[in-house]
Amino acid sequence: MEYRVDFNSPTVTGNEFTYMAEAVQNHHISGDGIFTRNSSELLENVLGVPKVLLTTSCTHALEMSAHLLDIQPGDEVIIPSFTFVSTVNAFVLRGAKPVFIDIRPDTLNLDENLLEQMITPRTRAVVPVHYAGVGCEMDRILSICEKHNLSVVEDNAHGLFGKYRGKNLGTFGKLATQSFHETKNITCGEGGALLINDPELIEKAEIIREKGTDRSKFFRGQVDKYGWVDVGSSYLPSDMLAGFLLAQLENREMVQEKRKSIWNFYNVNLRDWADQFGIQQPFVPDYCDQPFHMYYLLLPSLQARQEFIQSLRSKGINTVFHYLPLNTSRMGMKFGGKTGDCPVTENISDRLVRLPMHLKISEDDLEYVVEKVNKLSF
């Protein structure tokens, strides 16, 4: 079906195709070329991270995190039930048992008040997910994890350039992961990054990412030849994709400002309607700077959500729901999850709907979406 207003649409912001062509002209379109290095260095400098390694996806950055922490069969990792499956798959692939934690009803982030009671002698790590780019309560989470000697891996797929109490998301945990998927603010179609905040993990991360070899040392002239030194895989994106990404990163301020204007337009012009029908708009604490990754609404019920989606689709507007609870999924139940374990997640999942959010949306599009939403009643 063709929509008048698509839910998402990839955007070219500047030099994407120029840089991709340059990669070809440079005779280096495989991983770790000039555009990979420039993208990594830009992120390191802007975020204040010791090391950023581009990866083929956020999924692969998460898998590298599990490998770097040496997660073993039987280890437990606490993960929100309200997240994408990659967050949990990365640790399950290492033999870990996921322990699903519920979310807060306001920010939809991991509920830090439930965290300590879920820790056991087998717990190795906690994975906060900054939902919609709004920061989790990292002060409390880090304090609890430090007390119990647990590693923190931030899933920051939504949160690039967001901040919590003035500090960049992705810089709190020992490791953090980013996504440059087509649906993210900054994209190269498929791609990701591993942010390494613990310098002691940098060398091992480079080895894992380079098929278990010390090839990165060889290219820096630190060794005269490279070889197989550890278990690893291939997580390097093409330098053509890195070129596309670099162009987007260079235009990050324009991207963020445009998304901010869209988010604010929805938030202001739907406020009266939301108040009238008891519909929850996004909550952003005063001490969080969000990157305006998505705009969502929480409808009164599953039926209301379905009616909302169908009504807008009939008018050419594509709106979608989001995550299903992992604790009630087929795989989640194999790991001991069951209905009722995460009541807030199970409730929110039924009611959440996301509105179109991308740079190609015009003012007329936004007014059209708001007009049609404001005519709905529940």
C-alpha atoms as a printed R data frame, in Angstrom:
    type eleno elety resid chain resno       x       y      z
1   ATOM     1    CA   MET     A     1   0.000   0.000  0.000
2   ATOM     2    CA   GLU     A     2   1.247   3.477 -0.855
3   ATOM     3    CA   TYR     A     3   0.921   5.950  1.989
4   ATOM     4    CA   ARG     A     4   0.628   9.693  1.824
5   ATOM     5    CA   VAL     A     5   2.714   9.822  4.997
6   ATOM     6    CA   ASP     A     6   5.202   6.957  5.439
7   ATOM     7    CA   PHE     A     7   6.219   5.849  8.916
8   ATOM     8    CA   ASN     A     8   9.893   6.033  7.929
9   ATOM     9    CA   SER     A     9  11.852   7.129  4.882
10  ATOM    10    CA   PRO     A    10  15.666   7.138  4.532
11  ATOM    11    CA   THR     A    11  17.195  10.534  3.816
12  ATOM    12    CA   VAL     A    12  20.333  11.727  2.064
13  ATOM    13    CA   THR     A    13  21.678  14.721  3.999
14  ATOM    14    CA   GLY     A    14  24.754  15.804  2.042
15  ATOM    15    CA   ASN     A    15  27.851  13.983  0.768
16  ATOM    16    CA   GLU     A    16  26.671  10.369  1.104
17  ATOM    17    CA   PHE     A    17  27.065   9.407 -2.562
18  ATOM    18    CA   THR     A    18  30.186  11.518 -3.009
19  ATOM    19    CA   TYR     A    19  31.927   9.699 -0.173
20  ATOM    20    CA   MET     A    20  30.788   6.293 -1.412
21  ATOM    21    CA   ALA     A    21  32.230   7.070 -4.840
22  ATOM    22    CA   GLU     A    22  35.475   8.237 -3.206
23  ATOM    23    CA   ALA     A    23  35.752   4.908 -1.400
24  ATOM    24    CA   VAL     A    24  35.616   3.153 -4.769
25  ATOM    25    CA   GLN     A    25  38.134   5.583 -6.256
26  ATOM    26    CA   ASN     A    26  40.422   4.955 -3.272
27  ATOM    27    CA   HIS     A    27  40.401   1.237 -4.188
28  ATOM    28    CA   HIS     A    28  39.305   0.455 -0.617
29  ATOM    29    CA   ILE     A    29  35.674  -0.553 -0.172
30  ATOM    30    CA   SER     A    30  36.241  -3.212  2.498
31  ATOM    31    CA   GLY     A    31  36.376  -2.460  6.213
32  ATOM    32    CA   ASP     A    32  38.563   0.001  8.141
33  ATOM    33    CA   GLY     A    33  39.292   2.422  5.341
34  ATOM    34    CA   ILE     A    34  39.506   6.206  5.623
35  ATOM    35    CA   PHE     A    35  35.747   6.686  6.072
36  ATOM    36    CA   THR     A    36  35.564   4.059  8.789
37  ATOM    37    CA   ARG     A    37  38.402   5.782 10.639
38  ATOM    38    CA   ASN     A    38  36.929   9.254 10.185
39  ATOM    39    CA   SER     A    39  33.480   8.163 11.391
40  ATOM    40    CA   SER     A    40  34.965   6.455 14.437
41  ATOM    41    CA   GLU     A    41  37.146   9.431 15.310
42  ATOM    42    CA   LEU     A    42  34.237  11.849 14.954
43  ATOM    43    CA   LEU     A    43  32.163   9.793 17.386
44  ATOM    44    CA   GLU     A    44  35.085   9.458 19.807
45  ATOM    45    CA   ASN     A    45  35.617  13.215 19.835
46  ATOM    46    CA   VAL     A    46  31.970  14.264 20.044
47  ATOM    47    CA   LEU     A    47  30.983  11.706 22.672
48  ATOM    48    CA   GLY     A    48  34.224  11.615 24.631
49  ATOM    49    CA   VAL     A    49  34.727   7.860 24.269
50  ATOM    50    CA   PRO     A    50  38.187   6.213 24.413
51  ATOM    51    CA   LYS     A    51  37.447   3.962 21.434
52  ATOM    52    CA   VAL     A    52  34.642   3.542 18.898
53  ATOM    53    CA   LEU     A    53  34.621   0.553 16.552
54  ATOM    54    CA   LEU     A    54  32.151   0.588 13.682
55  ATOM    55    CA   THR     A    55  30.298  -2.701 13.222
56  ATOM    56    CA   THR     A    56  27.952  -4.212 10.677
57  ATOM    57    CA   SER     A    57  24.994  -3.744 13.045
58  ATOM    58    CA   CYS     A    58  24.038  -2.918 16.609
59  ATOM    59    CA   THR     A    59  23.303  -6.642 16.931
60  ATOM    60    CA   HIS     A    60  26.947  -7.419 16.213
61  ATOM    61    CA   ALA     A    61  28.116  -4.724 18.633
62  ATOM    62    CA   LEU     A    62  25.997  -6.410 21.315
63  ATOM    63    CA   GLU     A    63  27.472  -9.817 20.407
64  ATOM    64    CA   MET     A    64  30.955  -8.360 20.717
65  ATOM    65    CA   SER     A    65  30.005  -6.987 24.148
66  ATOM    66    CA   ALA     A    66  28.959 -10.414 25.374
67  ATOM    67    CA   HIS     A    67  32.206 -11.881 24.037
68  ATOM    68    CA   LEU     A    68  34.333  -9.136 25.613
69  ATOM    69    CA   LEU     A    69  32.728  -9.713 29.014
70  ATOM    70    CA   ASP     A    70  33.459 -13.434 28.624
71  ATOM    71    CA   ILE     A    71  29.847 -14.368 29.323
72  ATOM    72    CA   GLN     A    72  29.680 -18.109 30.004
73  ATOM    73    CA   PRO     A    73  26.915 -20.748 29.952
74  ATOM    74    CA   GLY     A    74  24.798 -20.387 33.071
75  ATOM    75    CA   ASP     A    75  25.633 -16.724 33.642
76  ATOM    76    CA   GLU     A    76  22.642 -14.453 34.146
77  ATOM    77    CA   VAL     A    77  22.142 -11.115 32.413
78  ATOM    78    CA   ILE     A    78  19.381  -8.715 33.445
79  ATOM    79    CA   ILE     A    79  17.643  -7.245 30.410
80  ATOM    80    CA   PRO     A    80  14.377  -5.300 30.009
81  ATOM    81    CA   SER     A    81  11.549  -7.341 28.571
82  ATOM    82    CA   PHE     A    82  10.627  -4.294 26.499
83  ATOM    83    CA   THR     A    83  13.397  -4.289 23.903
84  ATOM    84    CA   PHE     A    84  14.366  -5.705 20.525
85  ATOM    85    CA   VAL     A    85  15.412  -9.348 20.391
86  ATOM    86    CA   SER     A    86  19.030  -8.488 19.531
87  ATOM    87    CA   THR     A    87  19.572  -7.209 23.065
88  ATOM    88    CA   VAL     A    88  18.912 -10.647 24.503
89  ATOM    89    CA   ASN     A    89  20.139 -12.824 21.610
90  ATOM    90    CA   ALA     A    90  23.676 -11.492 21.984
91  ATOM    91    CA   PHE     A    91  23.952 -12.987 25.470
92  ATOM    92    CA   VAL     A    92  21.904 -16.124 24.828
93  ATOM    93    CA   LEU     A    93  24.344 -17.005 22.027
94  ATOM    94    CA   ARG     A    94  27.030 -17.199 24.722
95  ATOM    95    CA   GLY     A    95  24.909 -19.563 26.812
96  ATOM    96    CA   ALA     A    96  23.633 -16.964 29.272
97  ATOM    97    CA   LYS     A    97  20.216 -17.002 30.877
98  ATOM    98    CA   PRO     A    98  18.282 -13.753 30.340
99  ATOM    99    CA   VAL     A    99  16.506 -12.407 33.411
100 ATOM   100    CA   PHE     A   100  13.702 -10.136 32.250
101 ATOM   101    CA   ILE     A   101  13.118  -6.969 34.241
102 ATOM   102    CA   ASP     A   102  10.049  -4.743 33.960
103 ATOM   103    CA   ILE     A   103  10.029  -1.102 32.887
104 ATOM   104    CA   ARG     A   104   8.944   2.162 34.471
105 ATOM   105    CA   PRO     A   105   5.470   3.351 33.374
106 ATOM   106    CA   ASP     A   106   6.728   6.882 32.650
107 ATOM   107    CA   THR     A   107   9.955   6.678 30.595
108 ATOM   108    CA   LEU     A   108   9.439   3.013 29.585
109 ATOM   109    CA   ASN     A   109  13.017   2.331 30.676
110 ATOM   110    CA   LEU     A   110  14.338  -0.434 32.932
111 ATOM   111    CA   ASP     A   111  12.817   0.028 36.406
112 ATOM   112    CA   GLU     A   112  15.834   0.627 38.604
113 ATOM   113    CA   ASN     A   113  13.697   0.057 41.728
114 ATOM   114    CA   LEU     A   114  13.346  -3.617 40.765
115 ATOM   115    CA   LEU     A   115  16.982  -4.167 39.871
116 ATOM   116    CA   GLU     A   116  18.667  -5.151 43.119
117 ATOM   117    CA   GLN     A   117  16.100  -7.812 44.015
118 ATOM   118    CA   MET     A   118  16.746  -9.581 40.683
119 ATOM   119    CA   ILE     A   119  20.484  -9.987 41.248
120 ATOM   120    CA   THR     A   120  21.734 -13.473 42.131
121 ATOM   121    CA   PRO     A   121  25.228 -14.968 42.564
122 ATOM   122    CA   ARG     A   122  25.090 -15.880 38.850
123 ATOM   123    CA   THR     A   123  24.355 -12.360 37.612
124 ATOM   124    CA   ARG     A   124  27.171 -10.992 35.441
125 ATOM   125    CA   ALA     A   125  25.771  -7.966 33.643
126 ATOM   126    CA   VAL     A   126  22.907  -5.507 33.344
127 ATOM   127    CA   VAL     A   127  21.815  -4.086 29.978
128 ATOM   128    CA   PRO     A   128  19.890  -0.798 30.264
129 ATOM   129    CA   VAL     A   129  18.048   0.178 27.075
130 ATOM   130    CA   HIS     A   130  17.547   3.933 26.620
131 ATOM   131    CA   TYR     A   131  14.055   3.712 25.155
132 ATOM   132    CA   ALA     A   132  13.244   6.391 22.569
133 ATOM   133    CA   GLY     A   133  16.614   7.936 23.436
134 ATOM   134    CA   VAL     A   134  15.528   9.000 26.928
135 ATOM   135    CA   GLY     A   135  18.214   8.071 29.443
136 ATOM   136    CA   CYS     A   136  17.694   5.356 32.038
137 ATOM   137    CA   GLU     A   137  18.324   6.265 35.686
138 ATOM   138    CA   MET     A   138  22.028   5.619 35.276
139 ATOM   139    CA   ASP     A   139  23.155   6.995 38.659
140 ATOM   140    CA   ARG     A   140  21.104   4.422 40.525
141 ATOM   141    CA   ILE     A   141  21.832   1.610 38.068
142 ATOM   142    CA   LEU     A   142  25.589   2.185 38.205
143 ATOM   143    CA   SER     A   143  25.544   2.396 41.993
144 ATOM   144    CA   ILE     A   144  23.763  -0.963 42.291
145 ATOM   145    CA   CYS     A   145  26.000  -2.608 39.697
146 ATOM   146    CA   GLU     A   146  29.158  -1.311 41.352
147 ATOM   147    CA   LYS     A   147  27.968  -2.666 44.701
148 ATOM   148    CA   HIS     A   148  27.486  -6.134 43.191
149 ATOM   149    CA   ASN     A   149  30.502  -6.015 40.830
150 ATOM   150    CA   LEU     A   150  28.359  -6.231 37.671
151 ATOM   151    CA   SER     A   151  29.230  -4.962 34.211
152 ATOM   152    CA   VAL     A   152  26.908  -2.485 32.498
153 ATOM   153    CA   VAL     A   153  26.333  -2.591 28.738
154 ATOM   154    CA   GLU     A   154  24.201   0.270 27.443
155 ATOM   155    CA   ASP     A   155  21.944  -0.573 24.510
156 ATOM   156    CA   ASN     A   156  21.897   2.923 23.059
157 ATOM   157    CA   ALA     A   157  20.371   2.037 19.698
158 ATOM   158    CA   HIS     A   158  17.824   4.860 20.105
159 ATOM   159    CA   GLY     A   159  19.945   7.352 21.979
160 ATOM   160    CA   LEU     A   160  22.875   8.671 19.934
161 ATOM   161    CA   PHE     A   161  23.597  12.266 21.063
162 ATOM   162    CA   GLY     A   162  21.118  12.021 23.927
163 ATOM   163    CA   LYS     A   163  22.265  12.934 27.429
164 ATOM   164    CA   TYR     A   164  21.540  12.002 31.041
165 ATOM   165    CA   ARG     A   165  22.347  14.734 33.550
166 ATOM   166    CA   GLY     A   166  24.579  16.432 31.004
167 ATOM   167    CA   LYS     A   167  26.597  13.333 30.097
168 ATOM   168    CA   ASN     A   168  26.327  11.570 26.755
169 ATOM   169    CA   LEU     A   169  24.373   8.344 26.635
170 ATOM   170    CA   GLY     A   170  26.688   5.487 25.756
171 ATOM   171    CA   THR     A   171  29.430   6.743 28.068
172 ATOM   172    CA   PHE     A   172  28.178   5.287 31.364
173 ATOM   173    CA   GLY     A   173  28.648   1.540 30.978
174 ATOM   174    CA   LYS     A   174  31.820  -0.419 30.467
175 ATOM   175    CA   LEU     A   175  30.515  -0.882 26.917
176 ATOM   176    CA   ALA     A   176  27.721   0.610 24.849
177 ATOM   177    CA   THR     A   177  26.205  -0.119 21.459
178 ATOM   178    CA   GLN     A   178  24.791   2.104 18.713
179 ATOM   179    CA   SER     A   179  22.584   1.421 15.719
180 ATOM   180    CA   PHE     A   180  22.742   3.028 12.287
181 ATOM   181    CA   HIS     A   181  19.811   1.036 10.927
182 ATOM   182    CA   GLU     A   182  17.581   2.665  8.337
183 ATOM   183    CA   THR     A   183  15.056   3.634 11.041
184 ATOM   184    CA   LYS     A   184  17.552   5.502 13.239
185 ATOM   185    CA   ASN     A   185  18.296   9.243 13.284
186 ATOM   186    CA   ILE     A   186  21.745   8.689 11.739
187 ATOM   187    CA   THR     A   187  21.865   5.797  9.307
188 ATOM   188    CA   CYS     A   188  23.843   3.901  6.702
189 ATOM   189    CA   GLY     A   189  21.090   1.339  6.018
190 ATOM   190    CA   GLU     A   190  22.569  -1.363  8.223
191 ATOM   191    CA   GLY     A   191  25.359  -0.604 10.660
192 ATOM   192    CA   GLY     A   192  26.330  -0.105 14.258
193 ATOM   193    CA   ALA     A   193  29.120   0.796 16.619
194 ATOM   194    CA   LEU     A   194  30.679  -0.509 19.796
195 ATOM   195    CA   LEU     A   195  31.619   2.201 22.287
196 ATOM   196    CA   ILE     A   196  34.424   1.061 24.588
197 ATOM   197    CA   ASN     A   197  34.629   3.046 27.813
198 ATOM   198    CA   ASP     A   198  37.051   0.632 29.498
199 ATOM   199    CA   PRO     A   199  40.446   1.067 27.782
200 ATOM   200    CA   GLU     A   200  41.539  -2.390 28.949
201 ATOM   201    CA   LEU     A   201  39.013  -3.933 26.534
202 ATOM   202    CA   ILE     A   202  40.153  -2.074 23.409
203 ATOM   203    CA   GLU     A   203  42.835  -4.489 22.207
204 ATOM   204    CA   LYS     A   204  40.661  -7.553 22.712
205 ATOM   205    CA   ALA     A   205  37.749  -5.850 20.939
206 ATOM   206    CA   GLU     A   206  39.920  -5.118 17.911
207 ATOM   207    CA   ILE     A   207  40.977  -8.762 17.794
208 ATOM   208    CA   ILE     A   208  37.426 -10.106 18.066
209 ATOM   209    CA   ARG     A   209  36.263  -7.707 15.331
210 ATOM   210    CA   GLU     A   210  39.112  -8.755 13.010
211 ATOM   211    CA   LYS     A   211  38.386 -12.499 12.890
212 ATOM   212    CA   GLY     A   212  40.452 -13.197 15.987
213 ATOM   213    CA   THR     A   213  43.636 -11.725 14.491
214 ATOM   214    CA   ASP     A   214  45.883  -8.851 15.606
215 ATOM   215    CA   ARG     A   215  45.523  -7.278 12.144
216 ATOM   216    CA   SER     A   216  44.776  -3.840 13.627
217 ATOM   217    CA   LYS     A   217  48.198  -3.848 15.319
218 ATOM   218    CA   PHE     A   218  49.792  -4.788 12.010
219 ATOM   219    CA   PHE     A   219  48.197  -1.830 10.195
220 ATOM   220    CA   ARG     A   220  49.430   0.503 12.930
221 ATOM   221    CA   GLY     A   221  52.954  -0.874 12.554
222 ATOM   222    CA   GLN     A   222  52.997  -2.362 16.061
223 ATOM   223    CA   VAL     A   223  53.806  -5.867 14.768
224 ATOM   224    CA   ASP     A   224  55.581  -6.928 11.584
225 ATOM   225    CA   LYS     A   225  53.003  -9.583 10.752
226 ATOM   226    CA   TYR     A   226  49.617 -10.607 12.056
227 ATOM   227    CA   GLY     A   227  48.125 -13.947 12.983
228 ATOM   228    CA   TRP     A   228  45.294 -15.752 14.672
229 ATOM   229    CA   VAL     A   229  45.515 -14.963 18.392
230 ATOM   230    CA   ASP     A   230  41.969 -15.445 19.743
231 ATOM   231    CA   VAL     A   231  38.436 -16.457 18.824
232 ATOM   232    CA   GLY     A   232  36.723 -13.814 16.718
233 ATOM   233    CA   SER     A   233  34.492 -13.044 13.775
234 ATOM   234    CA   SER     A   234  34.088 -10.427 11.058
235 ATOM   235    CA   TYR     A   235  32.213  -7.367 12.256
236 ATOM   236    CA   LEU     A   236  33.666  -4.735  9.890
237 ATOM   237    CA   PRO     A   237  31.292  -2.706  7.712
238 ATOM   238    CA   SER     A   238  32.229  -1.758  4.166
239 ATOM   239    CA   ASP     A   239  34.031   1.561  3.850
240 ATOM   240    CA   MET     A   240  31.337   2.600  1.362
241 ATOM   241    CA   LEU     A   241  28.752   2.296  4.135
242 ATOM   242    CA   ALA     A   242  31.079   4.183  6.448
243 ATOM   243    CA   GLY     A   243  31.238   6.945  3.846
244 ATOM   244    CA   PHE     A   244  27.446   7.172  3.801
245 ATOM   245    CA   LEU     A   245  27.511   7.248  7.609
246 ATOM   246    CA   LEU     A   246  30.182   9.945  7.814
247 ATOM   247    CA   ALA     A   247  28.115  12.274  5.639
248 ATOM   248    CA   GLN     A   248  25.157  11.799  7.975
249 ATOM   249    CA   LEU     A   249  27.285  12.340 11.076
250 ATOM   250    CA   GLU     A   250  28.646  15.574  9.599
251 ATOM   251    CA   ASN     A   251  25.055  16.794  9.276
252 ATOM   252    CA   ARG     A   252  23.961  15.569 12.718
253 ATOM   253    CA   GLU     A   253  22.921  18.997 13.972
254 ATOM   254    CA   MET     A   254  20.569  19.548 11.036
255 ATOM   255    CA   VAL     A   255  19.137  16.054 11.466
256 ATOM   256    CA   GLN     A   256  18.553  16.551 15.187
257 ATOM   257    CA   GLU     A   257  16.957  19.990 14.748
258 ATOM   258    CA   LYS     A   258  14.541  18.708 12.105
259 ATOM   259    CA   ARG     A   259  13.525  15.750 14.257
260 ATOM   260    CA   LYS     A   260  13.138  18.047 17.260
261 ATOM   261    CA   SER     A   261  10.736  20.258 15.315
262 ATOM   262    CA   ILE     A   262   8.639  17.238 14.267
263 ATOM   263    CA   TRP     A   263   8.544  15.857 17.814
264 ATOM   264    CA   ASN     A   264   7.571  19.215 19.279
265 ATOM   265    CA   PHE     A   265   4.857  19.751 16.659
266 ATOM   266    CA   TYR     A   266   3.232  16.450 17.596
267 ATOM   267    CA   ASN     A   267   3.625  17.056 21.304
268 ATOM   268    CA   VAL     A   268   2.065  20.522 21.293
269 ATOM   269    CA   ASN     A   269  -0.719  19.931 18.789
270 ATOM   270    CA   LEU     A   270  -1.891  16.619 20.272
271 ATOM   271    CA   ARG     A   271  -1.801  17.741 23.916
272 ATOM   272    CA   ASP     A   272  -5.451  18.777 24.255
273 ATOM   273    CA   TRP     A   273  -6.675  15.682 22.439
274 ATOM   274    CA   ALA     A   274  -4.477  13.433 24.595
275 ATOM   275    CA   ASP     A   275  -5.709  15.095 27.801
276 ATOM   276    CA   GLN     A   276  -9.332  14.726 26.714
277 ATOM   277    CA   PHE     A   277  -9.099  10.968 26.192
278 ATOM   278    CA   GLY     A   278  -6.536  10.057 28.845
279 ATOM   279    CA   ILE     A   279  -3.818   9.245 26.317
280 ATOM   280    CA   GLN     A   280  -0.234   9.336 27.543
281 ATOM   281    CA   GLN     A   281   2.328  11.364 25.607
282 ATOM   282    CA   PRO     A   282   6.084  10.727 25.930
283 ATOM   283    CA   PHE     A   283   7.616  11.629 29.275
284 ATOM   284    CA   VAL     A   284  11.093  13.164 29.263
285 ATOM   285    CA   PRO     A   285  12.616  14.045 32.669
286 ATOM   286    CA   ASP     A   286  14.054  17.558 32.946
287 ATOM   287    CA   TYR     A   287  17.556  16.125 33.393
288 ATOM   288    CA   CYS     A   288  17.426  14.132 30.153
289 ATOM   289    CA   ASP     A   289  18.250  15.583 26.735
290 ATOM   290    CA   GLN     A   290  16.603  13.331 24.195
291 ATOM   291    CA   PRO     A   291  17.708  12.953 20.561
292 ATOM   292    CA   PHE     A   292  14.081  12.923 19.322
293 ATOM   293    CA   HIS     A   293  14.270   9.412 17.958
294 ATOM   294    CA   MET     A   294  10.560   8.646 18.029
295 ATOM   295    CA   TYR     A   295   7.171  10.028 18.955
296 ATOM   296    CA   TYR     A   296   4.738   7.593 20.525
297 ATOM   297    CA   LEU     A   297   1.332   7.613 22.198
298 ATOM   298    CA   LEU     A   298  -0.115   5.233 24.770
299 ATOM   299    CA   LEU     A   299  -3.729   4.504 23.899
300 ATOM   300    CA   PRO     A   300  -6.303   3.365 26.488
301 ATOM   301    CA   SER     A   301  -6.351  -0.282 25.355
302 ATOM   302    CA   LEU     A   302  -5.212  -2.780 22.740
303 ATOM   303    CA   GLN     A   303  -8.509  -2.375 20.908
304 ATOM   304    CA   ALA     A   304  -8.115   1.409 20.883
305 ATOM   305    CA   ARG     A   305  -4.580   1.038 19.548
306 ATOM   306    CA   GLN     A   306  -5.724  -1.230 16.730
307 ATOM   307    CA   GLU     A   307  -8.578   1.126 15.832
308 ATOM   308    CA   PHE     A   308  -6.115   4.035 15.814
309 ATOM   309    CA   ILE     A   309  -3.720   2.260 13.434
310 ATOM   310    CA   GLN     A   310  -6.479   1.101 11.082
311 ATOM   311    CA   SER     A   311  -8.194   4.490 11.008
312 ATOM   312    CA   LEU     A   312  -5.011   6.363 10.125
313 ATOM   313    CA   ARG     A   313  -3.947   3.763  7.570
314 ATOM   314    CA   SER     A   314  -7.307   4.206  5.823
315 ATOM   315    CA   LYS     A   315  -6.359   7.899  5.508
316 ATOM   316    CA   GLY     A   316  -2.911   7.167  4.102
317 ATOM   317    CA   ILE     A   317  -0.917   7.540  7.326
318 ATOM   318    CA   ASN     A   318   1.314   4.641  8.366
319 ATOM   319    CA   THR     A   319   1.575   4.250 12.136
320 ATOM   320    CA   VAL     A   320   3.005   1.171 13.850
321 ATOM   321    CA   PHE     A   321   3.279  -0.505 17.241
322 ATOM   322    CA   HIS     A   322   6.575  -1.515 18.813
323 ATOM   323    CA   TYR     A   323   8.138  -4.268 20.947
324 ATOM   324    CA   LEU     A   324   6.298  -7.360 22.132
325 ATOM   325    CA   PRO     A   325   7.199  -8.529 25.665
326 ATOM   326    CA   LEU     A   326  10.170 -10.876 25.536
327 ATOM   327    CA   ASN     A   327   9.102 -12.646 28.739
328 ATOM   328    CA   THR     A   328   5.923 -13.953 27.051
329 ATOM   329    CA   SER     A   329   7.566 -14.866 23.727
330 ATOM   330    CA   ARG     A   330   8.146 -18.503 22.786
331 ATOM   331    CA   MET     A   331  11.874 -18.208 23.418
332 ATOM   332    CA   GLY     A   332  11.410 -16.087 26.529
333 ATOM   333    CA   MET     A   333   9.251 -18.768 28.105
334 ATOM   334    CA   LYS     A   334  11.961 -21.353 27.372
335 ATOM   335    CA   PHE     A   335  14.164 -19.324 29.701
336 ATOM   336    CA   GLY     A   336  11.549 -19.255 32.437
337 ATOM   337    CA   GLY     A   337   9.544 -16.193 31.446
338 ATOM   338    CA   LYS     A   338   5.763 -16.212 31.810
339 ATOM   339    CA   THR     A   339   2.773 -13.933 31.533
340 ATOM   340    CA   GLY     A   340   2.557 -11.597 34.494
341 ATOM   341    CA   ASP     A   341   6.297 -11.408 35.151
342 ATOM   342    CA   CYS     A   342   6.528  -7.896 33.670
343 ATOM   343    CA   PRO     A   343   3.054  -6.361 34.024
344 ATOM   344    CA   VAL     A   344   4.020  -2.835 32.973
345 ATOM   345    CA   THR     A   345   5.748  -4.117 29.827
346 ATOM   346    CA   GLU     A   346   2.800  -6.347 28.969
347 ATOM   347    CA   ASN     A   347   0.383  -3.445 29.401
348 ATOM   348    CA   ILE     A   348   2.479  -0.858 27.542
349 ATOM   349    CA   SER     A   349   3.183  -3.191 24.633
350 ATOM   350    CA   ASP     A   350  -0.549  -3.522 23.919
351 ATOM   351    CA   ARG     A   351  -1.168   0.230 23.924
352 ATOM   352    CA   LEU     A   352   1.843   1.930 22.338
353 ATOM   353    CA   VAL     A   353   1.678   3.374 18.810
354 ATOM   354    CA   ARG     A   354   4.394   5.323 16.981
355 ATOM   355    CA   LEU     A   355   3.736   8.224 14.623
356 ATOM   356    CA   PRO     A   356   5.640   8.904 11.376
357 ATOM   357    CA   MET     A   357   9.061  10.406 12.111
358 ATOM   358    CA   HIS     A   358  11.587  11.180  9.365
359 ATOM   359    CA   LEU     A   359  13.209  14.106  7.605
360 ATOM   360    CA   LYS     A   360  11.039  13.948  4.497
361 ATOM   361    CA   ILE     A   361   7.866  14.837  6.410
362 ATOM   362    CA   SER     A   362   6.631  18.254  5.310
363 ATOM   363    CA   GLU     A   363   4.693  20.802  7.349
364 ATOM   364    CA   ASP     A   364   1.600  19.874  5.345
365 ATOM   365    CA   ASP     A   365   2.154  16.208  6.227
366 ATOM   366    CA   LEU     A   366   2.420  17.024  9.918
367 ATOM   367    CA   GLU     A   367  -0.708  19.142  9.871
368 ATOM   368    CA   TYR     A   368  -2.539  16.369  8.045
369 ATOM   369    CA   VAL     A   369  -1.475  13.732 10.607
370 ATOM   370    CA   VAL     A   370  -2.441  15.942 13.548
371 ATOM   371    CA   GLU     A   371  -5.778  16.822 11.958
372 ATOM   372    CA   LYS     A   372  -6.703  13.165 11.483
373 ATOM   373    CA   VAL     A   373  -5.555  12.149 14.983
374 ATOM   374    CA   ASN     A   374  -7.500  14.971 16.593
375 ATOM   375    CA   LYS     A   375 -10.702  13.723 14.983
376 ATOM   376    CA   LEU     A   376 -10.426  10.320 16.676
377 ATOM   377    CA   SER     A   377 -12.292   9.631 19.907
378 ATOM   378    CA   PHE     A   378 -11.955   6.908 22.539
